[in-house]
Amino acid sequence: MFAIIESGAKQYRVSVGDRILVERLGAAPGGKVEFDRVLLLADEGKVAVGRPRIEGATVRAVVEGERKGKKLHPLKKKRRKGYRRRIGHRQIATAVRIEAIIAG
């Protein structure tokens, strides 16, 4: 069984036991979170597609902690002015482990 969930304007394909990185949730490590924006559920050939999401379906997960993502280097430049600026940035993400997928 797997589900497609939406979190932080991104979509993730998850099944029970998966570990994923989502945008920062602000939950404490060891805490539980529920994703109620389930877009698709599939189980042994049966597929349920939401319009836009499946009512009553949830995905439960446990927060494992927060991590920093890979470093990004955006570049600012103004042509013909000799202006260039390069700044590094690391986005903070929350690591979660999927515990259960509940079809509504």
N, CA, C and O atoms as a Tinker XYZ file with bonds, in Angstrom:
   416  protein
     1  N      0.847000   -1.175000    0.000000    73     2
     2  CA     0.000000    0.000000    0.000000    64     1     3
     3  C      0.891000    1.235000    0.000000    63     2     4     5
     4  O      1.882000    1.300000    0.727000    81     3
     5  N      0.529000    2.206000   -0.817000    73     3     6
     6  CA     1.246000    3.468000   -0.799000    64     5     7
     7  C      0.267000    4.614000   -0.975000    63     6     8     9
     8  O     -0.876000    4.426000   -1.391000    81     7
     9  N      0.746000    5.810000   -0.646000    73     7    10
    10  CA    -0.081000    7.015000   -0.756000    64     9    11
    11  C      0.773000    8.143000   -1.302000    63    10    12    13
    12  O      1.997000    8.137000   -1.171000    81    11
    13  N      0.117000    9.096000   -1.907000    73    11    14
    14  CA     0.781000   10.329000   -2.313000    64    13    15
    15  C      0.204000   11.437000   -1.450000    63    14    16    17
    16  O     -1.000000   11.693000   -1.458000    81    15
    17  N      1.098000   12.095000   -0.695000    73    15    18
    18  CA     0.671000   13.153000    0.219000    64    17    19
    19  C      1.259000   14.480000   -0.230000    63    18    20    21
    20  O      2.216000   14.529000   -1.003000    81    19
    21  N      0.666000   15.545000    0.269000    73    19    22
    22  CA     1.167000   16.884000   -0.023000    64    21    23
    23  C      1.571000   17.551000    1.287000    63    22    24    25
    24  O      0.810000   17.560000    2.254000    81    23
    25  N      2.775000   18.105000    1.302000    73    23    26
    26  CA     3.269000   18.819000    2.472000    64    25    27
    27  C      4.209000   19.916000    1.998000    63    26    28    29
    28  O      5.176000   19.646000    1.287000    81    27
    29  N      3.932000   21.129000    2.384000    73    27    30
    30  CA     4.794000   22.234000    2.006000    64    29    31
    31  C      4.824000   22.482000    0.510000    63    30    32    33
    32  O      5.880000   22.801000   -0.037000    81    31
    33  N      3.692000   22.343000   -0.167000    73    31    34
    34  CA     3.544000   22.559000   -1.610000    64    33    35
    35  C      4.367000   21.570000   -2.434000    63    34    36    37
    36  O      4.657000   21.824000   -3.603000    81    35
    37  N      4.745000   20.436000   -1.822000    73    35    38
    38  CA     5.451000   19.371000   -2.540000    64    37    39
    39  C      4.680000   18.078000   -2.326000    63    38    40    41
    40  O      3.958000   17.930000   -1.339000    81    39
    41  N      4.837000   17.144000   -3.258000    73    39    42
    42  CA     4.151000   15.866000   -3.163000    64    41    43
    43  C      5.169000   14.748000   -2.934000    63    42    44    45
    44  O      6.261000   14.760000   -3.502000    81    43
    45  N      4.792000   13.784000   -2.092000    73    43    46
    46  CA     5.671000   12.687000   -1.727000    64    45    47
    47  C      4.920000   11.362000   -1.862000    63    46    48    49
    48  O      3.755000   11.264000   -1.475000    81    47
    49  N      5.592000   10.340000   -2.414000    73    47    50
    50  CA     5.041000    8.994000   -2.485000    64    49    51
    51  C      5.570000    8.244000   -1.273000    63    50    52    53
    52  O      6.782000    8.089000   -1.125000    81    51
    53  N      4.673000    7.774000   -0.399000    73    51    54
    54  CA     5.092000    7.149000    0.853000    64    53    55
    55  C      4.395000    5.811000    1.045000    63    54    56    57
    56  O      3.290000    5.587000    0.552000    81    55
    57  N      5.061000    4.938000    1.767000    73    55    58
    58  CA     4.460000    3.698000    2.242000    64    57    59
    59  C      4.934000    3.496000    3.680000    63    58    60    61
    60  O      5.821000    4.209000    4.148000    81    59
    61  N      4.350000    2.534000    4.375000    73    59    62
    62  CA     4.657000    2.330000    5.791000    64    61    63
    63  C      6.133000    1.961000    5.946000    63    62    64    65
    64  O      6.641000    1.084000    5.247000    81    63
    65  N      6.813000    2.644000    6.874000    73    63    66
    66  CA     8.224000    2.395000    7.143000    64    65    67
    67  C      9.174000    3.326000    6.409000    63    66    68    69
    68  O     10.371000    3.325000    6.698000    81    67
    69  N      8.679000    4.116000    5.472000    73    67    70
    70  CA     9.538000    5.040000    4.724000    64    69    71
    71  C      9.999000    6.187000    5.611000    63    70    72    73
    72  O      9.301000    6.604000    6.535000    81    71
    73  N     11.192000    6.686000    5.308000    73    71    74
    74  CA    11.722000    7.885000    5.959000    64    73    75
    75  C     11.866000    8.952000    4.880000    63    74    76    77
    76  O     12.513000    8.728000    3.856000    81    75
    77  N     11.257000   10.119000    5.116000    73    75    78
    78  CA    11.318000   11.191000    4.131000    64    77    79
    79  C     11.693000   12.501000    4.808000    63    78    80    81
    80  O     11.544000   12.654000    6.020000    81    79
    81  N     12.179000   13.438000    4.009000    73    79    82
    82  CA    12.467000   14.796000    4.465000    64    81    83
    83  C     11.407000   15.720000    3.893000    63    82    84    85
    84  O     11.227000   15.786000    2.677000    81    83
    85  N     10.703000   16.436000    4.767000    73    83    86
    86  CA     9.702000   17.408000    4.337000    64    85    87
    87  C     10.137000   18.781000    4.826000    63    86    88    89
    88  O     11.036000   18.898000    5.659000    81    87
    89  N      9.497000   19.812000    4.307000    73    87    90
    90  CA     9.819000   21.150000    4.786000    64    89    91
    91  C      9.545000   21.243000    6.270000    63    90    92    93
    92  O      8.718000   20.503000    6.803000    81    91
    93  N     10.233000   22.144000    6.936000    73    91    94
    94  CA    10.198000   22.267000    8.397000    64    93    95
    95  C      8.766000   22.313000    8.931000    63    94    96    97
    96  O      7.947000   23.120000    8.493000    81    95
    97  N      8.484000   21.411000    9.902000    73    95    98
    98  CA     7.152000   21.333000   10.493000    64    97    99
    99  C      7.084000   22.005000   11.857000    63    98   100   101
   100  O      6.004000   22.409000   12.290000    81    99
   101  N      8.201000   22.130000   12.533000    73    99   102
   102  CA     8.214000   22.762000   13.851000    64   101   103
   103  C      7.770000   21.832000   14.966000    63   102   104   105
   104  O      7.426000   22.299000   16.052000    81   103
   105  N      7.769000   20.523000   14.726000    73   103   106
   106  CA     7.391000   19.551000   15.750000    64   105   107
   107  C      8.657000   19.036000   16.442000    63   106   108   109
   108  O      9.735000   18.995000   15.849000    81   107
   109  N      8.501000   18.649000   17.701000    73   107   110
   110  CA     9.634000   18.149000   18.484000    64   109   111
   111  C      9.981000   16.722000   18.065000    63   110   112   113
   112  O      9.096000   15.972000   17.654000    81   111
   113  N     11.261000   16.334000   18.161000    73   111   114
   114  CA    11.642000   14.955000   17.853000    64   113   115
   115  C     10.893000   13.963000   18.738000    63   114   116   117
   116  O     10.774000   14.170000   19.945000    81   115
   117  N     10.392000   12.894000   18.139000    73   115   118
   118  CA     9.597000   11.916000   18.867000    64   117   119
   119  C      8.114000   12.214000   18.829000    63   118   120   121
   120  O      7.297000   11.368000   19.193000    81   119
   121  N      7.762000   13.408000   18.393000    73   119   122
   122  CA     6.357000   13.784000   18.296000    64   121   123
   123  C      5.687000   13.133000   17.095000    63   122   124   125
   124  O      6.349000   12.640000   16.182000    81   123
   125  N      4.376000   13.142000   17.117000    73   123   126
   126  CA     3.621000   12.539000   16.035000    64   125   127
   127  C      2.971000   13.633000   15.188000    63   126   128   129
   128  O      2.509000   14.647000   15.711000    81   127
   129  N      2.944000   13.413000   13.879000    73   127   130
   130  CA     2.279000   14.341000   12.961000    64   129   131
   131  C      1.346000   13.544000   12.065000    63   130   132   133
   132  O      1.555000   12.355000   11.826000    81   131
   133  N      0.312000   14.217000   11.572000    73   131   134
   134  CA    -0.626000   13.598000   10.641000    64   133   135
   135  C     -0.687000   14.448000    9.388000    63   134   136   137
   136  O     -0.809000   15.671000    9.456000    81   135
   137  N     -0.602000   13.792000    8.251000    73   135   138
   138  CA    -0.757000   14.455000    6.966000    64   137   139
   139  C     -2.159000   14.130000    6.464000    63   138   140   141
   140  O     -2.454000   12.981000    6.134000    81   139
   141  N     -3.017000   15.136000    6.406000    73   139   142
   142  CA    -4.394000   14.890000    5.975000    64   141   143
   143  C     -4.626000   15.240000    4.506000    63   142   144   145
   144  O     -5.713000   15.007000    3.978000    81   143
   145  N     -3.622000   15.790000    3.853000    73   143   146
   146  CA    -3.747000   16.105000    2.431000    64   145   147
   147  C     -3.254000   14.903000    1.614000    63   146   148   149
   148  O     -2.150000   14.916000    1.069000    81   147
   149  N     -4.090000   13.874000    1.542000    73   147   150
   150  CA    -3.774000   12.650000    0.805000    64   149   151
   151  C     -4.406000   12.774000   -0.585000    63   150   152   153
   152  O     -5.620000   12.932000   -0.712000    81   151
   153  N     -3.572000   12.702000   -1.617000    73   151   154
   154  CA    -4.042000   12.896000   -2.978000    64   153   155
   155  C     -4.379000   11.591000   -3.686000    63   154   156   157
   156  O     -5.222000   11.576000   -4.583000    81   155
   157  N     -3.722000   10.479000   -3.289000    73   155   158
   158  CA    -3.933000    9.196000   -3.944000    64   157   159
   159  C     -3.627000    8.073000   -2.967000    63   158   160   161
   160  O     -2.686000    8.157000   -2.178000    81   159
   161  N     -4.440000    7.011000   -3.030000    73   159   162
   162  CA    -4.195000    5.799000   -2.253000    64   161   163
   163  C     -4.207000    4.616000   -3.213000    63   162   164   165
   164  O     -5.088000    4.520000   -4.068000    81   163
   165  N     -3.238000    3.715000   -3.079000    73   163   166
   166  CA    -3.189000    2.520000   -3.914000    64   165   167
   167  C     -2.895000    1.317000   -3.029000    63   166   168   169
   168  O     -2.001000    1.352000   -2.183000    81   167
   169  N     -3.672000    0.240000   -3.243000    73   167   170
   170  CA    -3.495000   -0.975000   -2.459000    64   169   171
   171  C     -3.830000   -2.179000   -3.324000    63   170   172   173
   172  O     -4.999000   -2.436000   -3.611000    81   171
   173  N     -2.800000   -2.923000   -3.744000    73   171   174
   174  CA    -2.948000   -4.155000   -4.515000    64   173   175
   175  C     -3.889000   -4.002000   -5.709000    63   174   176   177
   176  O     -4.859000   -4.749000   -5.837000    81   175
   177  N     -3.609000   -3.058000   -6.560000    73   175   178
   178  CA    -4.398000   -2.871000   -7.772000    64   177   179
   179  C     -5.587000   -1.946000   -7.622000    63   178   180   181
   180  O     -6.141000   -1.504000   -8.629000    81   179
   181  N     -6.000000   -1.638000   -6.408000    73   179   182
   182  CA    -7.102000   -0.704000   -6.181000    64   181   183
   183  C     -6.515000    0.691000   -6.007000    63   182   184   185
   184  O     -5.630000    0.903000   -5.179000    81   183
   185  N     -7.009000    1.627000   -6.785000    73   183   186
   186  CA    -6.484000    2.986000   -6.736000    64   185   187
   187  C     -7.631000    3.947000   -6.455000    63   186   188   189
   188  O     -8.666000    3.902000   -7.120000    81   187
   189  N     -7.439000    4.820000   -5.462000    73   187   190
   190  CA    -8.408000    5.869000   -5.153000    64   189   191
   191  C     -7.724000    7.212000   -5.383000    63   190   192   193
   192  O     -6.697000    7.516000   -4.777000    81   191
   193  N     -8.317000    8.007000   -6.272000    73   191   194
   194  CA    -7.751000    9.310000   -6.604000    64   193   195
   195  C     -8.665000   10.380000   -6.038000    63   194   196   197
   196  O     -9.877000   10.340000   -6.248000    81   195
   197  N     -8.094000   11.335000   -5.324000    73   195   198
   198  CA    -8.874000   12.408000   -4.740000    64   197   199
   199  C     -9.110000   13.537000   -5.718000    63   198   200   201
   200  O     -8.354000   13.729000   -6.671000    81   199
   201  N    -10.188000   14.290000   -5.460000    73   199   202
   202  CA   -10.498000   15.445000   -6.305000    64   201   203
   203  C    -10.757000   16.644000   -5.412000    63   202   204   205
   204  O    -11.931000   16.892000   -5.135000    81   203
   205  N     -9.819000   17.393000   -4.945000    73   203   206
   206  CA    -8.388000   17.267000   -5.128000    64   205   207
   207  C     -7.732000   16.318000   -4.131000    63   206   208   209
   208  O     -6.607000   15.872000   -4.355000    81   207
   209  N     -8.429000   15.998000   -3.016000    73   207   210
   210  CA    -7.832000   15.074000   -2.048000    64   209   211
   211  C     -8.897000   14.106000   -1.543000    63   210   212   213
   212  O    -10.092000   14.327000   -1.736000    81   211
   213  N     -8.453000   13.033000   -0.895000    73   211   214
   214  CA    -9.358000   12.004000   -0.398000    64   213   215
   215  C     -9.814000   12.398000    1.002000    63   214   216   217
   216  O     -8.997000   12.577000    1.905000    81   215
   217  N    -11.122000   12.530000    1.172000    73   215   218
   218  CA   -11.678000   12.939000    2.464000    64   217   219
   219  C    -11.550000   11.796000    3.476000    63   218   220   221
   220  O    -11.864000   10.647000    3.166000    81   219
   221  N    -11.094000   12.115000    4.663000    73   219   222
   222  CA   -10.984000   11.141000    5.741000    64   221   223
   223  C     -9.706000   10.324000    5.742000    63   222   224   225
   224  O     -9.435000    9.626000    6.719000    81   223
   225  N     -8.922000   10.385000    4.696000    73   223   226
   226  CA    -7.672000    9.624000    4.645000    64   225   227
   227  C     -6.561000   10.425000    5.317000    63   226   228   229
   228  O     -6.444000   11.634000    5.119000    81   227
   229  N     -5.751000    9.733000    6.112000    73   227   230
   230  CA    -4.626000   10.378000    6.782000    64   229   231
   231  C     -3.405000    9.472000    6.746000    63   230   232   233
   232  O     -3.511000    8.256000    6.589000    81   231
   233  N     -2.263000   10.088000    6.893000    73   231   234
   234  CA    -0.997000    9.361000    7.004000    64   233   235
   235  C     -0.351000    9.803000    8.310000    63   234   236   237
   236  O     -0.114000   10.993000    8.519000    81   235
   237  N     -0.066000    8.842000    9.191000    73   235   238
   238  CA     0.550000    9.148000   10.489000    64   237   239
   239  C      2.047000    8.928000   10.404000    63   238   240   241
   240  O      2.518000    7.977000    9.779000    81   239
   241  N      2.794000    9.829000   11.047000    73   239   242
   242  CA     4.250000    9.745000   11.017000    64   241   243
   243  C      4.823000   10.177000   12.358000    63   242   244   245
   244  O      4.164000   10.854000   13.147000    81   243
   245  N      6.067000    9.768000   12.600000    73   243   246
   246  CA     6.807000   10.148000   13.806000    64   245   247
   247  C      7.976000   11.026000   13.378000    63   246   248   249
   248  O      8.691000   10.703000   12.429000    81   247
   249  N      8.164000   12.140000   14.085000    73   247   250
   250  CA     9.250000   13.065000   13.775000    64   249   251
   251  C     10.555000   12.496000   14.318000    63   250   252   253
   252  O     10.652000   12.153000   15.496000    81   251
   253  N     11.555000   12.400000   13.448000    73   251   254
   254  CA    12.862000   11.890000   13.870000    64   253   255
   255  C     13.860000   13.000000   14.152000    63   254   256   257
   256  O     14.888000   12.752000   14.781000    81   255
   257  N     13.585000   14.203000   13.707000    73   255   258
   258  CA    14.479000   15.321000   13.964000    64   257   259
   259  C     14.509000   16.305000   12.812000    63   258   260   261
   260  O     13.778000   16.159000   11.832000    81   259
   261  N     15.353000   17.298000   12.941000    73   259   262
   262  CA    15.512000   18.298000   11.888000    64   261   263
   263  C     16.924000   18.228000   11.339000    63   262   264   265
   264  O     17.873000   17.956000   12.074000    81   263
   265  N     17.059000   18.473000   10.046000    73   263   266
   266  CA    18.352000   18.463000    9.381000    64   265   267
   267  C     18.434000   19.628000    8.422000    63   266   268   269
   268  O     17.418000   20.197000    8.022000    81   267
   269  N     19.650000   19.974000    8.058000    73   267   270
   270  CA    19.838000   20.984000    7.031000    64   269   271
   271  C     20.006000   20.293000    5.688000    63   270   272   273
   272  O     20.639000   19.242000    5.592000    81   271
   273  N     19.443000   20.887000    4.668000    73   271   274
   274  CA    19.570000   20.352000    3.324000    64   273   275
   275  C     20.903000   20.740000    2.711000    63   274   276   277
   276  O     21.759000   21.323000    3.376000    81   275
   277  N     21.072000   20.409000    1.428000    73   275   278
   278  CA    22.327000   20.756000    0.776000    64   277   279
   279  C     22.397000   22.262000    0.549000    63   278   280   281
   280  O     21.369000   22.936000    0.480000    81   279
   281  N     23.596000   22.775000    0.435000    73   279   282
   282  CA    23.810000   24.209000    0.331000    64   281   283
   283  C     23.488000   24.701000   -1.076000    63   282   284   285
   284  O     23.925000   24.119000   -2.069000    81   283
   285  N     22.720000   25.776000   -1.140000    73   283   286
   286  CA    22.369000   26.409000   -2.399000    64   285   287
   287  C     23.107000   27.734000   -2.497000    63   286   288   289
   288  O     23.290000   28.420000   -1.491000    81   287
   289  N     23.530000   28.095000   -3.695000    73   287   290
   290  CA    24.265000   29.329000   -3.911000    64   289   291
   291  C     23.552000   30.206000   -4.933000    63   290   292   293
   292  O     23.919000   30.199000   -6.108000    81   291
   293  N     22.536000   30.965000   -4.507000    73   291   294
   294  CA    21.899000   31.870000   -5.457000    64   293   295
   295  C     22.845000   33.009000   -5.831000    63   294   296   297
   296  O     23.670000   33.428000   -5.019000    81   295
   297  N     22.728000   33.492000   -7.027000    73   295   298
   298  CA    23.617000   34.536000   -7.528000    64   297   299
   299  C     22.801000   35.738000   -7.943000    63   298   300   301
   300  O     21.844000   35.614000   -8.707000    81   299
   301  N     23.183000   36.921000   -7.432000    73   299   302
   302  CA    22.577000   38.177000   -7.867000    64   301   303
   303  C     23.558000   38.869000   -8.795000    63   302   304   305
   304  O     24.763000   38.879000   -8.542000    81   303
   305  N     23.049000   39.438000   -9.853000    73   303   306
   306  CA    23.943000   40.118000  -10.785000    64   305   307
   307  C     23.187000   41.226000  -11.495000    63   306   308   309
   308  O     22.020000   41.080000  -11.856000    81   307
   309  N     23.886000   42.343000  -11.685000    73   307   310
   310  CA    23.355000   43.423000  -12.507000    64   309   311
   311  C     24.304000   43.608000  -13.679000    63   310   312   313
   312  O     25.487000   43.891000  -13.492000    81   311
   313  N     23.796000   43.453000  -14.849000    73   311   314
   314  CA    24.679000   43.484000  -16.014000    64   313   315
   315  C     25.265000   44.874000  -16.238000    63   314   316   317
   316  O     24.618000   45.897000  -16.015000    81   315
   317  N     26.492000   44.865000  -16.678000    73   315   318
   318  CA    27.266000   46.065000  -17.019000    64   317   319
   319  C     27.529000   46.994000  -15.834000    63   318   320   321
   320  O     27.957000   48.130000  -16.041000    81   319
   321  N     27.291000   46.555000  -14.618000    73   319   322
   322  CA    27.508000   47.408000  -13.444000    64   321   323
   323  C     28.621000   46.882000  -12.545000    63   322   324   325
   324  O     29.016000   47.557000  -11.595000    81   323
   325  N     29.126000   45.695000  -12.828000    73   323   326
   326  CA    30.185000   45.131000  -11.996000    64   325   327
   327  C     29.676000   44.622000  -10.662000    63   326   328   329
   328  O     30.460000   44.442000   -9.731000    81   327
   329  N     28.359000   44.384000  -10.552000    73   327   330
   330  CA    27.767000   43.944000   -9.300000    64   329   331
   331  C     27.447000   42.455000   -9.387000    63   330   332   333
   332  O     26.644000   42.026000  -10.215000    81   331
   333  N     28.096000   41.667000   -8.507000    73   331   334
   334  CA    27.784000   40.257000   -8.365000    64   333   335
   335  C     27.806000   39.908000   -6.888000    63   334   336   337
   336  O     28.689000   40.349000   -6.151000    81   335
   337  N     26.838000   39.119000   -6.459000    73   335   338
   338  CA    26.768000   38.737000   -5.061000    64   337   339
   339  C     26.333000   37.282000   -4.976000    63   338   340   341
   340  O     25.325000   36.896000   -5.568000    81   339
   341  N     27.089000   36.478000   -4.243000    73   339   342
   342  CA    26.800000   35.063000   -4.113000    64   341   343
   343  C     26.699000   34.725000   -2.631000    63   342   344   345
   344  O     27.656000   34.909000   -1.880000    81   343
   345  N     25.536000   34.230000   -2.214000    73   343   346
   346  CA    25.287000   33.939000   -0.807000    64   345   347
   347  C     24.874000   32.474000   -0.681000    63   346   348   349
   348  O     24.075000   31.986000   -1.480000    81   347
   349  N     25.406000   31.777000    0.305000    73   347   350
   350  CA    25.018000   30.393000    0.552000    64   349   351
   351  C     23.814000   30.326000    1.476000    63   350   352   353
   352  O     23.608000   31.200000    2.319000    81   351
   353  N     23.022000   29.270000    1.303000    73   351   354
   354  CA    21.812000   29.107000    2.098000    64   353   355
   355  C     21.516000   27.622000    2.250000    63   354   356   357
   356  O     21.591000   26.873000    1.275000    81   355
   357  N     21.176000   27.182000    3.476000    73   355   358
   358  CA    20.784000   25.787000    3.718000    64   357   359
   359  C     19.402000   25.771000    4.344000    63   358   360   361
   360  O     19.196000   26.302000    5.435000    81   359
   361  N     18.457000   25.160000    3.646000    73   359   362
   362  CA    17.082000   25.069000    4.127000    64   361   363
   363  C     16.979000   23.988000    5.198000    63   362   364   365
   364  O     17.579000   22.922000    5.060000    81   363
   365  N     16.228000   24.251000    6.257000    73   363   366
   366  CA    16.041000   23.270000    7.316000    64   365   367
   367  C     14.840000   22.394000    6.966000    63   366   368   369
   368  O     13.779000   22.899000    6.599000    81   367
   369  N     15.019000   21.065000    7.083000    73   367   370
   370  CA    13.972000   20.104000    6.773000    64   369   371
   371  C     13.712000   19.220000    7.992000    63   370   372   373
   372  O     14.575000   19.069000    8.857000    81   371
   373  N     12.524000   18.645000    8.049000    73   371   374
   374  CA    12.151000   17.745000    9.130000    64   373   375
   375  C     12.152000   16.320000    8.598000    63   374   376   377
   376  O     11.542000   16.041000    7.565000    81   375
   377  N     12.834000   15.415000    9.297000    73   375   378
   378  CA    12.863000   14.004000    8.915000    64   377   379
   379  C     11.735000   13.290000    9.645000    63   378   380   381
   380  O     11.623000   13.386000   10.867000    81   379
   381  N     10.893000   12.568000    8.891000    73   379   382
   382  CA     9.777000   11.835000    9.486000    64   381   383
   383  C      9.808000   10.382000    9.008000    63   382   384   385
   384  O     10.293000   10.079000    7.918000    81   383
   385  N      9.273000    9.487000    9.857000    73   383   386
   386  CA     9.121000    8.072000    9.519000    64   385   387
   387  C      7.634000    7.759000    9.464000    63   386   388   389
   388  O      6.902000    8.039000   10.414000    81   387
   389  N      7.190000    7.189000    8.371000    73   387   390
   390  CA     5.767000    6.890000    8.184000    64   389   391
   391  C      5.394000    5.662000    8.996000    63   390   392   393
   392  O      6.025000    4.612000    8.876000    81   391
   393  N      4.347000    5.802000    9.838000    73   391   394
   394  CA     3.891000    4.706000   10.685000    64   393   395
   395  C      2.667000    4.002000   10.141000    63   394   396   397
   396  O      2.594000    2.774000   10.177000    81   395
   397  N      1.705000    4.757000    9.638000    73   395   398
   398  CA     0.444000    4.143000    9.202000    64   397   399
   399  C     -0.202000    4.966000    8.111000    63   398   400   401
   400  O     -0.073000    6.190000    8.068000    81   399
   401  N     -0.901000    4.273000    7.229000    73   399   402
   402  CA    -1.707000    4.917000    6.197000    64   401   403
   403  C     -3.146000    4.484000    6.450000    63   402   404   405
   404  O     -3.456000    3.294000    6.424000    81   403
   405  N     -4.027000    5.463000    6.695000    73   403   406
   406  CA    -5.403000    5.172000    7.051000    64   405   407
   407  C     -6.315000    5.687000    5.939000    63   406   408   409
   408  O     -6.367000    6.885000    5.661000    81   407
   409  N     -7.030000    4.758000    5.314000    73   407   410
   410  CA    -7.976000    5.129000    4.260000    64   409   411
   411  C     -9.284000    5.533000    4.922000    63   410   412   413
   412  O     -9.771000    4.853000    5.826000    81   411
   413  N     -9.845000    6.641000    4.467000    73   411   414
   414  CA   -11.049000    7.166000    5.106000    64   413   415
   415  C    -12.325000    6.509000    4.687000    63   414   416
   416  O    -13.396000    6.879000    5.167000    81   415
